[in-house]
């Protein structure tokens, strides 16, 4: 794994400030290097710009051959990648192995999506052919998140490459390693020099990249940063933006015979990846009666049984630490503030060891609280609302500026049909955790959760633009009876 940046097909030291990444479960330093300076970023964008024309002219079949070789290299090195992700994120090894597999699996999904969603269509109409094609935008700036440092960035890069775009990729400064890892494998697979460039760094590097001469910005991260990017390009209609910004996601639990199974679905929704998935349930909505009491009893019992430990521990944990001690401290403070606003602490969210990144999952009943913020607390913090009836549950579920994921746990199909029709989210699940999403489906939301450009299978849509052509091998002759022309 390199600690350098990649520009012009060559690895070099960044000219910016030094920074490091750390194993959040131990505090050990994992990666150390220098950030890309503004000049480095400009060099990377210029390199990608110069590579665009030859890459766009490369036959689609050859571009696909290259990304398929990349797929095979990721499969070859999947365990190495998974171990690296676990060390930089603290996620359990069982989970990072699924991320590594998803990185490889994204190639076949993206090839299929390109042909189905974009590609080329021909409609013969006699002497004139109507042809629909799709063309690449140019240089794509990809800014990756820390929670899935390989998978989510890869989900932008691969469809962009297939479409014929070139890339400047900035991983999260908290997880630079997996980004470098996948770029190394792309180079080994035969991606030409300059087609994929890697810049490392924090906010300053990201700002330099978004201010550079790029054709698109593909970003996964927080809503505030996404909104800032959106505003930045308000007068740049030529730049394509794809923003996936998380959510304050609701999960309604209403009338299930198998209470324990439903409780485990809540745990999978709220606490998987230590609550660091953008689709995690942040709000649990329950009936304000005995059914809600039974639900909470079952939920607390299974929450108390969750194993929280280091990524490679045996037995494997359900969840590891959050990404950093600073994040852990912020989550503990957010939980305490909810309790101070008349919330009832059901299970305390607390930092397990002072100055560490391990936290216990928090559950707080905010039904009678005042001024509960409509925020995405990115960690294992679940807020509970108790409501009088199912209509009130749907109303509360939709009471958010976000709209990424939503879920319903119920045995009543009619309730599901009503919830499906009225819910405001891009991912809506029934009797499954909110964190369940298919790579063969669109992934994204509405409101503050994005800008109506879902990723996953629909990433092909924002990686190429449609071109409609009317074509004939010869000009059509003017006839004697041409309308509006004198004979």
VOPAGU-2260 file (C-alpha; in pm, 1 decimal, decimal comma):
REM VOPAGU-2260
SITE   aa  ch    i         X         Y         Z
SITE  UNK   A    0       0,0       0,0       0,0
SITE  UNK   A    1     148,3     330,5    -105,2
SITE  UNK   A    2     148,0     648,7     100,4
SITE  UNK   A    3     190,5     868,7    -205,9
SITE  UNK   A    4     -37,4    1032,6    -462,3
SITE  UNK   A    5     -71,6     923,8    -826,1
SITE  UNK   A    6     -48,6    1185,7   -1103,3
SITE  UNK   A    7      61,3    1144,5   -1465,6
SITE  UNK   A    8      81,5     772,2   -1405,1
SITE  UNK   A    9     357,1     821,3   -1146,1
SITE  UNK   A   10     352,9     792,4    -768,0
SITE  UNK   A   11     493,6    1095,9    -592,4
SITE  UNK   A   12     488,9    1267,3    -256,2
SITE  UNK   A   13     223,2    1529,5    -200,0
SITE  UNK   A   14     336,9    1886,0    -147,7
SITE  UNK   A   15      85,9    1955,8     129,2
SITE  UNK   A   16      87,0    1897,2     502,9
SITE  UNK   A   17     155,7    1554,0     648,5
SITE  UNK   A   18    -137,2    1360,6     793,1
SITE  UNK   A   19    -202,9    1012,4     925,1
SITE  UNK   A   20    -481,3     758,3     959,6
SITE  UNK   A   21    -527,6     543,5    1268,5
SITE  UNK   A   22    -678,1     211,5    1366,1
SITE  UNK   A   23    -977,2     329,5    1573,3
SITE  UNK   A   24    -976,8       8,3    1776,1
SITE  UNK   A   25    -616,6      48,0    1897,1
SITE  UNK   A   26    -506,3     400,9    1811,4
SITE  UNK   A   27    -212,9     264,8    1608,9
SITE  UNK   A   28     -98,7     467,0    1309,6
SITE  UNK   A   29    -188,5     289,6     983,5
SITE  UNK   A   30     -97,0     536,0     708,1
SITE  UNK   A   31     122,0     843,9     695,2
SITE  UNK   A   32     188,2    1072,0     402,8
SITE  UNK   A   33     167,7    1424,7     268,1
SITE  UNK   A   34    -156,2    1568,9     135,3
SITE  UNK   A   35    -191,6    1686,4    -222,0
SITE  UNK   A   36    -149,6    2062,0    -246,7
SITE  UNK   A   37    -359,4    2286,3    -467,5
SITE  UNK   A   38     -87,6    2264,6    -732,7
SITE  UNK   A   39     -87,0    1884,3    -705,5
SITE  UNK   A   40    -463,1    1878,5    -756,2
SITE  UNK   A   41    -436,8    2105,2   -1058,1
SITE  UNK   A   42    -170,9    1872,6   -1202,8
SITE  UNK   A   43    -398,6    1572,8   -1144,8
SITE  UNK   A   44    -694,7    1738,9   -1315,9
SITE  UNK   A   45    -476,4    1847,7   -1608,3
SITE  UNK   A   46    -347,7    1491,4   -1643,1
SITE  UNK   A   47    -700,6    1354,3   -1642,1
SITE  UNK   A   48    -806,6    1619,1   -1892,7
SITE  UNK   A   49    -525,4    1523,3   -2132,8
SITE  UNK   A   50    -616,9    1154,8   -2100,1
SITE  UNK   A   51    -986,0    1208,1   -2166,5
SITE  UNK   A   52    -986,4    1211,4   -2545,4
SITE  UNK   A   53    -785,3     890,0   -2598,4
SITE  UNK   A   54    -979,6     710,5   -2324,4
SITE  UNK   A   55   -1317,1     820,4   -2465,5
SITE  UNK   A   56   -1203,4     698,9   -2809,8
SITE  UNK   A   57   -1095,7     362,4   -2668,6
SITE  UNK   A   58   -1352,1     101,7   -2780,0
SITE  UNK   A   59   -1606,9      17,7   -2514,8
SITE  UNK   A   60   -1512,3    -349,6   -2535,9
SITE  UNK   A   61   -1152,9    -265,5   -2442,6
SITE  UNK   A   62   -1258,5     -43,5   -2152,5
SITE  UNK   A   63   -1472,2    -329,8   -2024,6
SITE  UNK   A   64   -1184,1    -576,7   -2064,9
SITE  UNK   A   65    -967,7    -354,7   -1844,1
SITE  UNK   A   66   -1223,4    -316,4   -1564,5
SITE  UNK   A   67   -1288,3    -691,5   -1576,6
SITE  UNK   A   68    -915,6    -753,0   -1521,5
SITE  UNK   A   69    -942,2    -512,9   -1227,5
SITE  UNK   A   70   -1235,2    -719,3   -1095,0
SITE  UNK   A   71   -1021,8   -1032,7   -1106,5
SITE  UNK   A   72    -732,1    -862,3    -924,7
SITE  UNK   A   73    -965,9    -748,1    -647,4
SITE  UNK   A   74   -1092,4   -1105,4    -614,0
SITE  UNK   A   75    -732,0   -1225,6    -596,1
SITE  UNK   A   76    -646,0    -976,7    -321,6
SITE  UNK   A   77    -984,6    -961,7    -148,5
SITE  UNK   A   78    -862,0   -1074,8     193,1
SITE  UNK   A   79    -578,3    -822,5     189,8
SITE  UNK   A   80    -823,0    -545,9     104,6
SITE  UNK   A   81   -1067,4    -659,2     373,9
SITE  UNK   A   82    -794,1    -661,7     639,0
SITE  UNK   A   83    -685,6    -312,9     540,0
SITE  UNK   A   84   -1042,8    -179,6     559,5
SITE  UNK   A   85   -1087,1    -337,4     903,0
SITE  UNK   A   86    -766,7    -179,3    1030,4
SITE  UNK   A   87    -854,3     170,5     906,6
SITE  UNK   A   88   -1225,9     169,4     991,1
SITE  UNK   A   89   -1248,6     -69,0    1285,4
SITE  UNK   A   90   -1524,3    -266,0    1112,2
SITE  UNK   A   91   -1542,3    -639,0    1193,6
SITE  UNK   A   92   -1350,6    -862,8     954,2
SITE  UNK   A   93   -1664,2   -1054,9     858,8
SITE  UNK   A   94   -1813,9    -728,7     737,2
SITE  UNK   A   95   -1513,4    -598,0     547,4
SITE  UNK   A   96   -1489,8    -927,1     359,4
SITE  UNK   A   97   -1836,0    -851,2     223,4
SITE  UNK   A   98   -1717,5    -502,0     123,4
SITE  UNK   A   99   -1420,9    -644,5     -67,7
SITE  UNK   A  100   -1653,4    -885,1    -249,1
SITE  UNK   A  101   -1884,3    -596,0    -333,8
SITE  UNK   A  102   -1595,6    -400,7    -487,1
SITE  UNK   A  103   -1534,2    -686,0    -730,8
SITE  UNK   A  104   -1905,3    -744,8    -789,0
SITE  UNK   A  105   -1957,3    -381,4    -888,2
SITE  UNK   A  106   -1786,7    -443,3   -1223,3
SITE  UNK   A  107   -2040,5    -689,0   -1365,6
SITE  UNK   A  108   -2329,7    -485,0   -1227,6
SITE  UNK   A  109   -2190,9    -168,9   -1386,5
SITE  UNK   A  110   -2136,7    -333,2   -1724,7
SITE  UNK   A  111   -2496,6    -454,1   -1725,8
SITE  UNK   A  112   -2621,3    -113,9   -1611,8
SITE  UNK   A  113   -2427,3      64,0   -1884,8
SITE  UNK   A  114   -2587,6    -148,3   -2156,2
SITE  UNK   A  115   -2936,6    -128,3   -2006,3
SITE  UNK   A  116   -2944,5     230,7   -1881,5
SITE  UNK   A  117   -2720,1     395,0   -2141,9
SITE  UNK   A  118   -2533,1     233,7   -2430,4
SITE  UNK   A  119   -2661,6     265,5   -2787,5
SITE  UNK   A  120   -3004,7     219,1   -2947,4
SITE  UNK   A  121   -3089,5     215,8   -3318,7
SITE  UNK   A  122   -3432,7     268,6   -3473,0
SITE  UNK   A  123   -3439,8     225,1   -3851,2
SITE  UNK   A  124   -3702,1     439,8   -4021,5
SITE  UNK   A  125   -3630,5     386,8   -4387,9
SITE  UNK   A  126   -3361,2     614,2   -4526,2
SITE  UNK   A  127   -3321,7     786,1   -4189,9
SITE  UNK   A  128   -3184,0     617,8   -3881,3
SITE  UNK   A  129   -3273,4     742,3   -3532,6
SITE  UNK   A  130   -2982,2     662,2   -3303,8
SITE  UNK   A  131   -2952,6     709,8   -2927,9
SITE  UNK   A  132   -2601,5     708,7   -2787,6
SITE  UNK   A  133   -2444,8     806,9   -2458,0
SITE  UNK   A  134   -2120,8     998,4   -2420,6
SITE  UNK   A  135   -1888,5    1062,3   -2124,5
SITE  UNK   A  136   -1876,0    1399,9   -1951,7
SITE  UNK   A  137   -1500,8    1437,6   -1911,2
SITE  UNK   A  138   -1303,4    1457,6   -1585,6
SITE  UNK   A  139   -1492,1    1326,4   -1283,5
SITE  UNK   A  140   -1391,9    1430,9    -931,1
SITE  UNK   A  141   -1474,9    1145,5    -692,7
SITE  UNK   A  142   -1478,0    1222,6    -319,8
SITE  UNK   A  143   -1508,0     911,1    -107,8
SITE  UNK   A  144   -1638,8     856,1     247,5
SITE  UNK   A  145   -1476,7     671,1     537,6
SITE  UNK   A  146   -1750,4     421,1     621,2
SITE  UNK   A  147   -1714,9     218,0     298,4
SITE  UNK   A  148   -1380,5     352,8     176,7
SITE  UNK   A  149   -1341,5     107,7    -111,0
SITE  UNK   A  150   -1696,4      15,4    -208,2
SITE  UNK   A  151   -1864,9     355,1    -233,3
SITE  UNK   A  152   -1584,5     530,2    -423,1
SITE  UNK   A  153   -1548,9     225,1    -646,5
SITE  UNK   A  154   -1923,0     251,5    -715,4
SITE  UNK   A  155   -1862,2     590,4    -879,1
SITE  UNK   A  156   -1530,2     514,8   -1047,4
SITE  UNK   A  157   -1614,3     191,8   -1228,8
SITE  UNK   A  158   -1929,0     312,8   -1412,4
SITE  UNK   A  159   -1749,9     639,5   -1491,7
SITE  UNK   A  160   -1458,0     451,7   -1648,3
SITE  UNK   A  161   -1684,6     222,9   -1848,0
SITE  UNK   A  162   -1862,0     529,0   -1989,6
SITE  UNK   A  163   -1528,5     679,9   -2098,1
SITE  UNK   A  164   -1464,1     941,0   -1827,6
SITE  UNK   A  165   -1132,7    1003,4   -1656,1
SITE  UNK   A  166   -1097,1    1031,0   -1279,1
SITE  UNK   A  167    -938,7    1233,6   -1000,8
SITE  UNK   A  168   -1014,5    1048,8    -677,0
SITE  UNK   A  169    -978,3    1185,5    -324,0
SITE  UNK   A  170   -1045,7     930,9     -47,7
SITE  UNK   A  171   -1148,4    1037,1     301,1
SITE  UNK   A  172    -849,8    1158,3     500,0
SITE  UNK   A  173    -953,2     911,0     772,1
SITE  UNK   A  174    -926,8     611,3     536,7
SITE  UNK   A  175    -665,7     683,3     268,3
SITE  UNK   A  176    -536,4     325,6     250,4
SITE  UNK   A  177    -820,0     141,1      73,6
SITE  UNK   A  178    -841,9     420,1    -185,0
SITE  UNK   A  179    -475,3     377,7    -271,5
SITE  UNK   A  180    -523,7      -0,2    -276,6
SITE  UNK   A  181    -796,1      -0,3    -541,3
SITE  UNK   A  182    -613,1     257,5    -755,3
SITE  UNK   A  183    -299,9      37,4    -748,7
SITE  UNK   A  184    -509,1    -254,3    -875,7
SITE  UNK   A  185    -659,4     -36,7   -1149,9
SITE  UNK   A  186    -311,1      50,7   -1271,6
SITE  UNK   A  187    -210,1    -317,1   -1259,5
SITE  UNK   A  188    -519,2    -406,1   -1462,3
SITE  UNK   A  189    -406,9    -176,7   -1742,8
SITE  UNK   A  190    -599,2     144,4   -1682,7
SITE  UNK   A  191    -383,0     388,0   -1883,8
SITE  UNK   A  192    -167,2     645,8   -1709,7
SITE  UNK   A  193    -358,3     966,0   -1629,6
SITE  UNK   A  194    -701,3     802,7   -1666,0
SITE  UNK   A  195    -724,3     750,4   -1287,5
SITE  UNK   A  196    -536,5     995,1   -1063,4
SITE  UNK   A  197    -524,5     979,0    -683,3
SITE  UNK   A  198    -492,3    1276,9    -449,7
SITE  UNK   A  199    -486,8    1234,8     -73,2
SITE  UNK   A  200    -576,2    1492,9     188,6
SITE  UNK   A  201    -844,0    1655,2     398,9
SITE  UNK   A  202   -1071,6    1953,2     345,9
SITE  UNK   A  203    -816,7    2173,2     168,3
SITE  UNK   A  204    -750,0    1903,8     -91,6
SITE  UNK   A  205   -1120,8    1843,9    -143,3
SITE  UNK   A  206   -1185,8    2214,8    -189,2
SITE  UNK   A  207    -903,0    2241,2    -441,0
SITE  UNK   A  208   -1052,7    1952,2    -636,1
SITE  UNK   A  209   -1406,0    2090,9    -643,1
SITE  UNK   A  210   -1270,9    2431,1    -751,2
SITE  UNK   A  211   -1067,4    2278,7   -1033,8
SITE  UNK   A  212   -1166,2    2238,4   -1399,3
SITE  UNK   A  213   -1373,2    1922,2   -1358,6
SITE  UNK   A  214   -1675,2    1803,8   -1554,0
SITE  UNK   A  215   -1848,3    1629,0   -1265,8
SITE  UNK   A  216   -1839,6    1587,6    -888,0
SITE  UNK   A  217   -1945,9    1251,4    -746,0
SITE  UNK   A  218   -1971,2    1282,6    -368,4
SITE  UNK   A  219   -2082,0    1057,1     -84,5
SITE  UNK   A  220   -2090,5    1212,1     261,3
SITE  UNK   A  221   -2266,0    1449,5     498,4
SITE  UNK   A  222   -2558,9    1672,8     404,7
SITE  UNK   A  223   -2383,8    1996,7     503,4
SITE  UNK   A  224   -2087,7    1927,7     276,6
SITE  UNK   A  225   -2317,3    1813,8      -1,5
SITE  UNK   A  226   -2519,6    2133,9      25,5
SITE  UNK   A  227   -2200,0    2339,7       9,8
SITE  UNK   A  228   -2097,7    2158,3    -308,3
SITE  UNK   A  229   -2445,1    2211,8    -453,5
SITE  UNK   A  230   -2424,3    2586,2    -385,0
SITE  UNK   A  231   -2070,7    2603,8    -521,6
SITE  UNK   A  232   -2191,0    2484,8    -861,7
SITE  UNK   A  233   -2515,6    2682,1    -870,0
SITE  UNK   A  234   -2386,9    2883,4   -1167,9
SITE  UNK   A  235   -2206,5    2592,6   -1334,1
SITE  UNK   A  236   -2469,6    2413,1   -1540,3
SITE  UNK   A  237   -2191,7    2233,6   -1727,7
SITE  UNK   A  238   -2087,1    2029,2   -1421,3
SITE  UNK   A  239   -2278,9    1711,8   -1337,5
SITE  UNK   A  240   -2332,4    1656,1    -962,3
SITE  UNK   A  241   -2422,7    1327,2    -798,0
SITE  UNK   A  242   -2467,0    1373,0    -422,5
SITE  UNK   A  243   -2552,2    1094,2    -175,6
SITE  UNK   A  244   -2597,2    1259,5     162,4
SITE  UNK   A  245   -2737,2    1021,1     420,6
SITE  UNK   A  246   -3058,3    1050,4     620,3
SITE  UNK   A  247   -3251,1    1063,8     945,8
SITE  UNK   A  248   -3413,4     733,4     857,7
SITE  UNK   A  249   -3738,1     604,4    1014,8
SITE  UNK   A  250   -3830,0     245,8    1100,3
SITE  UNK   A  251   -4188,8     170,0    1204,4
SITE  UNK   A  252   -4250,7    -144,7    1412,6
SITE  UNK   A  253   -4619,1    -231,7    1419,5
SITE  UNK   A  254   -4795,8    -563,7    1490,2
SITE  UNK   A  255   -4546,2    -847,4    1448,3
SITE  UNK   A  256   -4607,0   -1190,6    1595,0
SITE  UNK   A  257   -4235,8   -1272,6    1606,5
SITE  UNK   A  258   -4118,8    -998,6    1840,0
SITE  UNK   A  259   -3763,3   -1131,6    1868,6
SITE  UNK   A  260   -3714,4   -1141,0    1491,4
SITE  UNK   A  261   -3840,7    -784,7    1464,5
SITE  UNK   A  262   -3609,4    -674,8    1745,9
SITE  UNK   A  263   -3311,0    -820,3    1561,2
SITE  UNK   A  264   -3416,4    -639,8    1242,8
SITE  UNK   A  265   -3413,9    -315,6    1443,3
SITE  UNK   A  266   -3063,9    -390,6    1571,9
SITE  UNK   A  267   -2944,0    -464,2    1217,4
SITE  UNK   A  268   -3101,7    -139,2    1103,4
SITE  UNK   A  269   -2967,4      83,8    1378,8
SITE  UNK   A  270   -2636,5     -62,5    1492,1
SITE  UNK   A  271   -2480,3    -245,1    1196,2
SITE  UNK   A  272   -2139,1     -94,9    1109,5
SITE  UNK   A  273   -2160,9      78,7    1448,8
SITE  UNK   A  274   -2444,7     287,0    1305,5
SITE  UNK   A  275   -2211,9     425,0    1037,0
SITE  UNK   A  276   -2420,5     345,9     732,1
SITE  UNK   A  277   -2619,6     621,1     566,4
SITE  UNK   A  278   -2920,0     384,5     555,9
SITE  UNK   A  279   -2911,9     308,6     929,1
SITE  UNK   A  280   -3238,7     362,2    1114,8
SITE  UNK   A  281   -3209,5     670,1    1333,0
SITE  UNK   A  282   -3574,5     683,4    1446,3
SITE  UNK   A  283   -3781,6     389,2    1572,4
SITE  UNK   A  284   -4157,6     451,2    1573,2
SITE  UNK   A  285   -4374,7     234,2    1800,5
SITE  UNK   A  286   -4738,2     218,0    1917,0
SITE  UNK   A  287   -4789,7     395,9    2247,6
SITE  UNK   A  288   -4936,9      93,4    2426,3
SITE  UNK   A  289   -4845,4    -256,2    2545,0
SITE  UNK   A  290   -4718,8    -351,3    2199,7
SITE  UNK   A  291   -4460,2     -76,2    2218,2
SITE  UNK   A  292   -4357,9    -183,9    2568,7
SITE  UNK   A  293   -4302,2    -542,8    2451,0
SITE  UNK   A  294   -4105,7    -420,1    2151,8
SITE  UNK   A  295   -3871,9    -211,7    2364,1
SITE  UNK   A  296   -3822,5    -496,2    2608,6
SITE  UNK   A  297   -3718,2    -731,4    2328,7
SITE  UNK   A  298   -3498,4    -465,8    2170,6
SITE  UNK   A  299   -3306,3    -388,8    2489,1
SITE  UNK   A  300   -3248,5    -756,7    2560,3
SITE  UNK   A  301   -3087,3    -820,8    2221,6
SITE  UNK   A  302   -2895,5    -492,7    2231,4
SITE  UNK   A  303   -2741,3    -598,8    2562,7
SITE  UNK   A  304   -2622,4    -922,1    2396,9
SITE  UNK   A  305   -2432,9    -754,7    2112,4
SITE  UNK   A  306   -2058,0    -823,3    2103,2
SITE  UNK   A  307   -1853,9    -504,2    2065,4
SITE  UNK   A  308   -1486,8    -571,4    2004,0
SITE  UNK   A  309   -1185,2    -531,3    1778,2
SITE  UNK   A  310   -1220,0    -626,1    1409,6
SITE  UNK   A  311   -1029,6    -956,5    1427,1
SITE  UNK   A  312   -1153,7   -1071,4    1767,2
SITE  UNK   A  313   -1276,9   -1429,0    1816,7
SITE  UNK   A  314   -1569,8   -1463,1    1840,8
SITE  UNK   A  315   -1633,5   -1200,0    1575,7
SITE  UNK   A  316   -1813,6    -892,2    1708,1
SITE  UNK   A  317   -2140,3    -750,8    1581,5
SITE  UNK   A  318   -1986,6    -403,8    1579,7
SITE  UNK   A  319   -1649,1    -244,6    1630,0
SITE  UNK   A  320   -1557,4     110,9    1722,3
SITE  UNK   A  321   -1675,1     424,1    1545,2
SITE  UNK   A  322   -1420,1     589,4    1318,0
SITE  UNK   A  323   -1241,7     801,0    1579,5
SITE  UNK   A  324   -1240,6     907,6    1945,1
SITE  UNK   A  325   -1359,7    1252,6    1835,5
SITE  UNK   A  326   -1667,1    1101,4    1669,7
SITE  UNK   A  327   -1730,0     883,9    1975,6
SITE  UNK   A  328   -1719,1    1188,6    2202,4
SITE  UNK   A  329   -1959,4    1377,8    1975,0
SITE  UNK   A  330   -2208,8    1090,3    1978,1
SITE  UNK   A  331   -2197,9    1068,8    2356,9
SITE  UNK   A  332   -2258,5    1443,1    2376,2
SITE  UNK   A  333   -2553,0    1419,4    2130,8
SITE  UNK   A  334   -2710,1    1142,7    2340,4
SITE  UNK   A  335   -2671,7    1343,0    2660,3
SITE  UNK   A  336   -2833,0    1645,5    2495,6
SITE  UNK   A  337   -3136,4    1439,5    2395,2
SITE  UNK   A  338   -3174,0    1323,4    2755,7
SITE  UNK   A  339   -3137,7    1681,4    2878,8
SITE  UNK   A  340   -3429,8    1774,4    2650,6
SITE  UNK   A  341   -3659,7    1542,0    2847,5
SITE  UNK   A  342   -3562,1    1227,1    2661,4
SITE  UNK   A  343   -3579,8     900,4    2852,8
SITE  UNK   A  344   -3254,9     701,8    2838,8
SITE  UNK   A  345   -3340,9     340,0    2764,0
SITE  UNK   A  346   -2981,3     234,5    2699,1
SITE  UNK   A  347   -2697,9     482,1    2747,7
SITE  UNK   A  348   -2465,1     563,9    2461,4
SITE  UNK   A  349   -2130,9     606,1    2629,6
SITE  UNK   A  350   -1763,9     588,6    2538,8
SITE  UNK   A  351   -1641,3     256,8    2673,1
SITE  UNK   A  352   -1283,7     364,0    2748,2
SITE  UNK   A  353   -1192,1     727,9    2803,3
SITE  UNK   A  354   -1032,8     871,0    2491,4
SITE  UNK   A  355   -1127,1     565,5    2285,9
SITE  UNK   A  356   -1355,1     503,4    1987,5
SITE  UNK   A  357   -1565,8     216,7    2123,4
SITE  UNK   A  358   -1917,7     320,6    2225,6
SITE  UNK   A  359   -2213,7     129,1    2358,4
SITE  UNK   A  360   -2532,9     149,3    2147,5
SITE  UNK   A  361   -2768,2     419,7    2271,8
SITE  UNK   A  362   -3149,0     411,9    2276,6
SITE  UNK   A  363   -3345,9     716,1    2394,0
SITE  UNK   A  364   -3722,7     772,0    2400,8
SITE  UNK   A  365   -3782,5    1125,9    2274,4
SITE  UNK   A  366   -4162,5    1108,9    2254,2
SITE  UNK   A  367   -4205,5    1381,8    2512,7
SITE  UNK   A  368   -3888,1    1572,4    2432,7
SITE  UNK   A  369   -3877,9    1926,9    2309,2
SITE  UNK   A  370   -3689,2    2045,5    2000,8
SITE  UNK   A  371   -3548,8    1712,1    1883,3
SITE  UNK   A  372   -3312,3    1807,9    1597,7
SITE  UNK   A  373   -3373,5    1662,1    1252,9
SITE  UNK   A  374   -3013,7    1546,3    1223,7
SITE  UNK   A  375   -2823,7    1240,6    1113,7
SITE  UNK   A  376   -2625,8    1124,4    1416,5
SITE  UNK   A  377   -2376,0     902,0    1235,5
SITE  UNK   A  378   -2333,4     624,8    1487,7
SITE  UNK   A  379   -2525,4     376,3    1706,1
SITE  UNK   A  380   -2780,2     624,1    1843,2
SITE  UNK   A  381   -3147,7     527,2    1806,9
SITE  UNK   A  382   -3429,7     768,4    1895,0
SITE  UNK   A  383   -3771,3     623,2    1982,5
SITE  UNK   A  384   -4109,8     782,5    1917,4
SITE  UNK   A  385   -4435,9     644,3    2060,9
SITE  UNK   A  386   -4750,9     732,0    1860,2
SITE  UNK   A  387   -5123,2     667,5    1895,4
SITE  UNK   A  388   -5203,3     500,8    1561,4
SITE  UNK   A  389   -5055,8     390,9    1229,9
SITE  UNK   A  390   -5146,9     714,4    1050,2
SITE  UNK   A  391   -4951,3     904,7    1313,7
SITE  UNK   A  392   -4660,7     662,1    1260,9
SITE  UNK   A  393   -4646,8     740,3     889,3
SITE  UNK   A  394   -4672,1    1110,9     962,2
SITE  UNK   A  395   -4381,5    1090,2    1206,1
SITE  UNK   A  396   -4177,1     881,8     960,6
SITE  UNK   A  397   -4214,0    1154,9     699,5
SITE  UNK   A  398   -4138,9    1432,8     950,0
SITE  UNK   A  399   -3784,9    1491,0     825,2
SITE  UNK   A  400   -3603,3    1696,6     565,3
SITE  UNK   A  401   -3420,0    1378,5     460,2
SITE  UNK   A  402   -3548,7    1092,1     250,9
SITE  UNK   A  403   -3292,1     817,2     201,6
SITE  UNK   A  404   -3429,3     498,0     359,2
SITE  UNK   A  405   -3735,3     393,1     554,3
SITE  UNK   A  406   -3868,9      63,1     681,6
SITE  UNK   A  407   -4175,6    -109,3     818,7
SITE  UNK   A  408   -4189,4    -420,8    1036,2
SITE  UNK   A  409   -4540,1    -563,9    1032,0
SITE  UNK   A  410   -4736,3    -879,7     952,3
SITE  UNK   A  411   -5016,3    -669,7     802,4
SITE  UNK   A  412   -4975,7    -639,6     425,8
SITE  UNK   A  413   -5234,7    -362,6     400,9
SITE  UNK   A  414   -5021,9    -148,0     633,7
SITE  UNK   A  415   -4721,6    -214,9     413,5
SITE  UNK   A  416   -4911,0    -110,8     100,7
SITE  UNK   A  417   -5020,1     212,6     268,4
SITE  UNK   A  418   -4670,4     284,4     397,7
SITE  UNK   A  419   -4516,1     213,5      57,7
SITE  UNK   A  420   -4757,8     455,4    -108,9
SITE  UNK   A  421   -4713,0     738,4     142,3
SITE  UNK   A  422   -4351,9     709,4     259,9
SITE  UNK   A  423   -4099,6     968,2     141,2
SITE  UNK   A  424   -3773,5     786,9      78,0
SITE  UNK   A  425   -3572,7     635,7    -205,0
SITE  UNK   A  426   -3524,0     298,3     -29,7
SITE  UNK   A  427   -3831,5     152,6     142,1
SITE  UNK   A  428   -3810,0    -195,6     299,4
SITE  UNK   A  429   -4069,7    -429,7     447,5
SITE  UNK   A  430   -3972,1    -678,8     720,9
SITE  UNK   A  431   -3604,6    -629,8     638,1
SITE  UNK   A  432   -3346,0    -399,5     792,3
SITE  UNK   A  433   -3316,6     -49,1     649,4
SITE  UNK   A  434   -2948,8    -121,9     583,2
SITE  UNK   A  435   -3039,5    -380,5     319,0
SITE  UNK   A  436   -2995,2    -248,8     -36,4
SITE  UNK   A  437   -2920,1    -420,8    -366,3
SITE  UNK   A  438   -2639,7    -309,7    -594,9
SITE  UNK   A  439   -2864,5    -410,2    -885,0
SITE  UNK   A  440   -3114,0    -137,6    -788,4
SITE  UNK   A  441   -3086,7     242,0    -763,5
SITE  UNK   A  442   -2943,0     375,5    -438,4
SITE  UNK   A  443   -3032,2     726,8    -328,8
SITE  UNK   A  444   -3297,7     945,5    -178,5
SITE  UNK   A  445   -3488,6    1270,4    -190,6
SITE  UNK   A  446   -3490,7    1592,0       8,8
SITE  UNK   A  447   -3165,7    1656,4     192,4
SITE  UNK   A  448   -3052,5    1301,4     113,7
SITE  UNK   A  449   -2937,8    1382,7    -237,8
SITE  UNK   A  450   -3000,6    1560,5    -563,8
SITE  UNK   A  451   -3217,2    1303,7    -745,0
SITE  UNK   A  452   -2923,0    1119,1    -898,0
SITE  UNK   A  453   -2923,8     778,5    -727,3
SITE  UNK   A  454   -2612,0     564,7    -741,6
SITE  UNK   A  455   -2559,2     185,0    -761,2
SITE  UNK   A  456   -2735,7      52,1   -1073,8
SITE  UNK   A  457   -2836,9     403,7   -1179,2
SITE  UNK   A  458   -2481,1     541,0   -1158,9
SITE  UNK   A  459   -2467,8     483,7   -1535,7
SITE  UNK   A  460   -2720,9     767,3   -1571,7
SITE  UNK   A  461   -2493,4    1037,2   -1430,9
SITE  UNK   A  462   -2172,3     901,8   -1584,6
SITE  UNK   A  463   -2289,1     962,3   -1943,7
SITE  UNK   A  464   -2525,4    1199,1   -2120,7
SITE  UNK   A  465   -2766,2    1104,1   -2401,5
SITE  UNK   A  466   -2708,8    1211,1   -2761,0
SITE  UNK   A  467   -2998,0    1172,0   -3008,0
SITE  UNK   A  468   -2907,7    1160,3   -3378,3
SITE  UNK   A  469   -3101,0    1155,4   -3704,3
SITE  UNK   A  470   -2870,3     994,6   -3961,0
SITE  UNK   A  471   -2862,0     908,5   -4329,6
SITE  UNK   A  472   -2577,8     792,9   -4550,5
SITE  UNK   A  473   -2690,0    1038,3   -4819,5
SITE  UNK   A  474   -2864,9    1374,8   -4819,8
SITE  UNK   A  475   -3234,5    1361,0   -4900,5
SITE  UNK   A  476   -3301,6    1513,7   -5245,1
SITE  UNK   A  477   -3540,0    1805,4   -5287,4
SITE  UNK   A  478   -3853,9    1682,1   -5466,7
SITE  UNK   A  479   -4072,7    1871,6   -5710,6
SITE  UNK   A  480   -4364,2    1872,4   -5469,7
SITE  UNK   A  481   -4160,5    1997,6   -5173,4
SITE  UNK   A  482   -4398,2    2189,9   -4944,0
SITE  UNK   A  483   -4326,1    2563,3   -4938,7
SITE  UNK   A  484   -4089,1    2557,4   -5238,3
SITE  UNK   A  485   -4189,5    2684,0   -5582,5
SITE  UNK   A  486   -4160,2    2432,8   -5864,4
